[in-house]
Amino acid sequence: MYTRKIADDPDCGLFLAMKVLGGKWKCCILDAISRDITRPSEIARYISDASVRVIEMQLAELLFYGLVEKYTEDLYPKRTEYKLTGLGESLLPILAQIDRWGLENAQVIRERITELEEDK
């Protein structure tokens, strides 16, 4: 059985935040839902690089941690939508700051990405 070499630290805010937000597309999914892109198929079109399966898995994790709520209408065809909870909405200012930081430092980051790809 696998045991971690470094134990999880449930008293560390960064650890807890990354436990909830870790995943390639979770922040993008939260951003999409905040823009009223609420159906899984719409989210998949909005984040075209992510597969529908990955979107659904990460939505399930966001649902588990209480950042989104799932609403299903018993119509044909079945209609499912996601909405941000208060906890999810509390992340929006933080995500906006991360977005701003990324845009402000885009040139340097793109250069480093290019260097990594050239080294492969």
C-alpha positions in Angstrom: 0.0 0.0 0.0 1.2 3.5 -0.9 1.9 5.9 2.0 2.9 9.5 1.4 6.4 10.6 2.3 5.2 14.0 3.4 2.0 14.0 5.5 -0.9 16.3 4.5 -1.2 19.3 6.7 -4.9 20.1 7.5 -3.8 23.1 9.5 -2.2 24.8 6.4 -4.5 27.2 4.5 -2.5 26.7 1.3 -2.8 23.0 1.5 -6.6 23.2 2.1 -7.1 25.6 -0.8 -5.0 23.5 -3.2 -6.9 20.4 -2.1 -10.1 22.0 -3.2 -8.8 24.0 -6.2 -6.1 21.6 -7.4 -6.9 20.3 -10.8 -6.2 21.6 -14.2 -9.6 23.1 -14.9 -11.4 23.8 -11.6 -10.6 27.5 -11.6 -11.7 27.8 -15.3 -14.9 25.9 -14.4 -15.7 28.3 -11.5 -15.0 31.2 -13.9 -17.4 29.8 -16.5 -20.2 29.3 -14.0 -19.6 32.9 -12.7 -20.3 34.0 -16.3 -23.6 32.1 -16.4 -22.2 29.2 -18.4 -23.9 26.7 -16.2 -24.6 23.5 -18.2 -21.9 20.8 -18.5 -22.0 20.9 -22.3 -21.7 24.7 -22.3 -18.8 24.5 -19.9 -17.1 21.9 -22.1 -17.4 24.2 -25.1 -16.1 27.2 -23.1 -13.1 25.2 -22.0 -12.5 23.4 -25.3 -9.1 21.9 -24.3 -10.8 19.8 -21.5 -12.7 16.6 -22.2 -16.3 16.3 -21.1 -15.3 13.5 -18.8 -12.7 15.6 -17.0 -15.1 18.5 -16.7 -17.7 16.2 -15.1 -15.2 14.8 -12.7 -14.0 18.2 -11.6 -17.6 19.4 -11.3 -18.2 16.5 -9.0 -15.3 17.5 -6.8 -16.4 21.1 -6.7 -19.9 19.8 -5.8 -18.4 17.6 -3.0 -16.4 20.5 -1.5 -19.5 22.8 -1.6 -18.3 25.3 -4.2 -21.1 24.6 -6.6 -24.7 23.3 -6.4 -26.3 21.0 -9.0 -29.8 21.5 -10.3 -31.5 18.9 -12.4 -34.9 19.4 -14.1 -36.9 16.2 -14.8 -37.7 17.1 -18.4 -36.8 15.3 -21.6 -34.1 15.8 -22.4 -32.8 16.0 -18.8 -31.4 19.4 -18.0 -28.6 19.9 -15.5 -27.1 23.2 -14.4 -24.5 24.2 -11.8 -24.6 27.4 -9.7 -21.9 28.8 -7.4 -22.6 28.6 -3.7 -21.6 31.3 -1.3 -18.4 29.5 -0.7 -17.7 29.4 -4.5 -18.6 33.0 -4.9 -16.1 33.9 -2.1 -13.4 32.7 -4.4 -14.2 35.0 -7.3 -12.1 38.0 -6.0 -9.2 35.7 -5.5 -9.5 34.2 -9.0 -9.7 37.7 -10.4 -6.4 38.6 -8.7 -4.8 35.4 -10.0 -6.0 36.3 -13.5 -4.6 39.8 -13.2 -1.3 38.4 -12.0 -1.2 36.0 -14.9 -1.9 38.8 -17.4 0.7 41.1 -15.9 3.4 38.4 -16.0 2.3 36.7 -19.3 5.4 37.6 -21.3 7.8 36.1 -18.8 5.7 33.0 -18.3 5.3 32.5 -22.1 9.1 32.8 -22.5 9.6 30.1 -19.8 7.1 27.8 -21.4 8.9 28.2 -24.7 12.2 27.4 -23.1 10.7 24.2 -21.5 9.3 23.1 -24.8 12.6 23.7 -26.6 14.4 21.6 -24.0 12.3 18.5 -24.7 
